Amino acid sequence: QVRLVESGGGLVQPGGSLRLSCAASGRISSIYVMAWYREAPGKQRELVATILGSSSFTRYADSVKGRFTISRDNALNTVYLQMNSLKPDDTAVYYCNADIRTTDSRGNYWGQGTQVTVSS
């Protein structure tokens, strides 16, 4: 069984930084696309950033371009989201998502979420 576990959320002042991590575990053969989503109160879940397996291609929501950076360590099956110049509008629960092939099948998996609160 595959698990995605996020960490690194918390409370930060506007203009501050946080680094989120998401580690995948289980009988993993390959991890293809990895991504971060976020869901703010009263809003739909939105895609924040995506990174392909080779790490050579990344894509960002317009609202975070130039402030957030997604990266991954394939040896550790881990994806990161470095968030700089945080704004109150970035407050949300952040979820990790990954397209993973196990020894038995291929599927799409979600983490449990980590709360990010930007407030003075």
N, C-alpha and C positions, 0 to 999 in steps of 0.2 A: 504494500500500500504506500502511496506517495503522500508526503506531508510537505506543506510550505509553511514556514514559521517566520513571521516578520518581527523585527525589533528596531529600536531606535527612535520611536515616537516620543512625544512629550510636549511640554509647554515652553514656548520661546517668544521673546519679544519681537515686535516688527523690526525687520532688518537683520535679524539673526539667521543662524544656519542650523540645520539638522542633517544627519545622514541616516537613512533607512537601510536596513539589510533584510534580505529574504533568503533563507537557506532551504533548499529542497533536499529531501531525504527519502530513502526507499530503494526499491529495486529498479534503479534508473539506468537506462541504456543511453539515451540521448535527450538533451533539452533543446528545443528549437526556439521559438519566440518566447521571450520573457518580457513582462510589462508591469507597469504600476498604474493602478486606477485609484480614484478617490471618490468619496461620497460625502457631501456636505449635508447638514440637516435640511430636509425639505427639497433636496435636489436629487436628480438622477445621478447614478454612478457614471463618471466620465474617465476616458483614457487620458493619462498624464504623459506617459513615455513608453516607448517600445524599443527593444534591442534584439537583433537577430543573433543566431548561434555563433557566428563568426565575430561578433562585436563590431563589424565594419559598417553596419547600418543602424542608425538610430533615428527616431522620430519623436517629436514633442508636440504637445498641445500649444497653441499660440500663447496661451495665458502664462506658460512657464518657460518659454524659449528664452535663452540667455541667462536664466536663473537656476534652472535644474539641470543636472547631468546624470544620465543613467549609464551604468557600467555593469560588467559581470566578470566573475572569476569562474571559468568553466571547470577548473580543477576542484573547486569547492562547491560547485553547483549553487552558486550564490549570485544574486543580483542586488545592486545597490542603487540608491537614489540620493544624490547629494543635492540638497536644497539650500540655496543661498538667497539673500535679500527677501526673506519671507515676508508675506503680507497677511493681514487678517483674512483676506479672501482665500488663502491657502488652507484655512482651518477645515479639517475633514478627517474622516477615517480613510487611511491609505491601505489599499489591498494589493498584494502581489498576485500575479497570474502567470502561468507557464503552460506551454504546450510540451508535454513530456511523453517520451516513449519508454515504457518499462520492458521488462523481459517478456511480458505477456501481451501487452496492448499499448495503444496510444490514446492519450486523453488530455483534457484541459482541466487544470487544477487551480484552486484559489487558496490563499492564506486566510487567516482568521481576522486580519486587519490590525492596524496600529493607529492610535489616535494622535493627530498632530493639531495642536492648538497654538495659534499665533495671536497673542494679546499682550497689551501693556498692563 
